[in-house]
Amino acid sequence: MKHIELRPDRRLLKANFDGYKLSLDPIPVLRMELAEHNRPHRVRPNEQQFSYYHARLFGMQNHLMRDPWATGQCYYVDASGMVQRVHYDETLGRLKPISAVYKLPATNTEPLTLEGDQATDEESKTAGPYNCSLVFASEKYCLLSDGRGTIRVLDTDDRTAGRDWKARGVFQPAADDSSSGFPAGGFTLLDARFLVQDGKKQIHCVMMQVEHHLERKSETLLYWLTLEQQQQQTPGCQKPPVAQEWTLRASRLLRGGGFPRYCSLDYRASGLLLASDKPFRFVFDSERPVEPNVESPAKANETALQEPQAYEKYPFEWHQTLDEVIIKFVRQEGVHYQVETKQSSDGLCVFANGCAVVEETKLFAKIDGDCTVWTMDSEMLEITMQKQAPGVMWPFLFPGSPDEVAGGGGTGDGNQAVDLPPASSLDAALEDCDFGEAGEAEEYFALERLATESHQVSHHISLGSVPPLFSVTLRAGQPAAIVLRQDVDACLWQLQPQAGPDACQLQHEGTLHAFGYVQASKRQQKFLACSPDFGYAVICESERRLFIYKGSYGGAGAGLRNRNGPQVSLGQQRLVSLDDAGEILGICCEKEVTLLMTETALITLQLGIEE
């Protein structure tokens, strides 16, 4: 496993950015009321779906799916089971009337209601109903889930023409085959990718399902399916091959104890990128059996409980500052301690009776071997290690290590941030609220790439205690970019085309200046989004309010200067308040327009008209 450190491109950062200035100029808002049968399809959690993961999955789903291959177009599924096309015409400056492009069969549409579905006896035994979901695999194909366990491969042809879509394949679990790897019950589609390999068309898709347990914490299941369309050539015929129905070629299952904040297939669908606070691991693969040593997180925890770790036999405490990590062993009778350091390297090993308790290869990050010092007396062994990358707080000492001692083991006030610089301006990286309440368990997030060939984690990126803010598709056909907080900013990281089968490189594509700072202050946020050109970012609440942040103020703020200093850089903040719109269920951001879908209407914010 390779550890990667994300380093922003300083050319894309603004050291002189002085924040956002509130603008009171009105934004043109157009509203299109929806008929009752054209209102968005909405399923609410049932009695079996009451976990936190269910609440997040149902409450945070974006029901308005943007088409990356057609600017100004997005789609949603209405209450009658129709896939509706929403098209903003730039020449007219308004939305065209919605048009239906596909109709789910009657057996799937009958249970769909605005108030929510009641699970049948069979669904109660599995995952229950979910909301419909739609993902685009290419400029011609998309996948549609009815929320009850069925996937449809739809041929959309030229979507800019608004033609009807046609189903080319229907997939659902077999009643007599529980080992096929296909999910039983409802699920939500997360990502899809269209590939052509060895002359065969393939669609890889990832879907999520929450598995709730009464006696332990809920788990998340990720199903990775490979659908294939073969070409059949009639012997002796000179005509082109005829495309056959899509078939299920392979299925994989990943299980984890967390909730994925980001999920995307890489360019060749040879790996899956996942960001979560808990690890995900392969537990099933129909093509390549998962090796016994590749265990699920739940099984790994059970094994860890059965076999005591070295630090449990020989306990120690550790704490850290911005520059150092300090480890303390209380000496025990009959235990011989030995410290081995490698000069001019990052090496450190601590042995107790010949058993390695702290190993150099398992530390979270590298240390400076030349600056490592240790002292030992009759009561205690203390080791002070210098970080090679100062200023980075380690979420753990090594995987599975004891938790860090609060307050540095001796400050007395229990405040882990005593050595942090004061946050008096936007230049400060952290505030007290970033550390949570006293006694609250800290969550640490990581972005990992899981390779389908080895079923192992090939690359690991530590994200610290701040989860990914959101994801956005910058260019059609590319994996979604992940947006991460960097100090007060929000940086957009785009996966680069792979030079090898197991390559993983993220490039800093753009920056939303001070967006991480303003986002942290909004306590009722639901959707976070930005335009594909990073021109503006949006914080959308569940109802009524929408905050828009533009990186530049425009002509009005271009000449602002400090009295005795250089020219300052200001952004623009806009506030939009929607009356009697109901809950906001979906958002779609284009370059000069933002589309919103509420329970009863489609709303257009014309951001480009003001300029």
Secondary structure, 3 states (H helix, E strand, C coil): CEECCCCCCHHHCCCCEEEEEECCCCCCEEEEECCHHHCECCCCCCCCCCCHHHHHHHHCCCCCEECCCCCCEEEEEECCCEEEEEEEECCCCEECCCEEEEECCHHHHCCCCCCCCCCCHHHHHCCCCCCCEEEECCCCEEEEECCCCCEEEEECCCHHHCCCCEEEEEECCCCCCCCCCCCCCCCEEEEEEEEEECCEEEEEEEEEEEECCCCCCCEEEEEEEEEEEEEECCCCCCCCCEEEEEEEEEEEEEEECCCCCEEEECCCCCEEEEEECCCEEEEEECCCCCCCCCCCHHHHHHHHHHCCCHHHHCCCEEEECCCEEEEEEECCCCCCEEEEEECCCCEEEEEECCEEEECHHHCCCCEEEEEEEEEECCCEEEEEEEECCCCCCCCCCCCCCCCCCHHHHCCCCCCCCCCCCCCCCCCCCCCHHHHCCCCCCCCCEEEEEEECCCCCEEEEEEEECCCCCEEECCCCCCCCEEEEEECCEEEEEEECCCCCCCCCCEEEEEEECCHHHHHHCCCCEEEEEECCCCCEEEEEECECEEEEEECCCCHHHCCCECCCCCECEEEEEEEEECCCCCEEEEEEECCCEEEEEECCEEEEEECCCCC
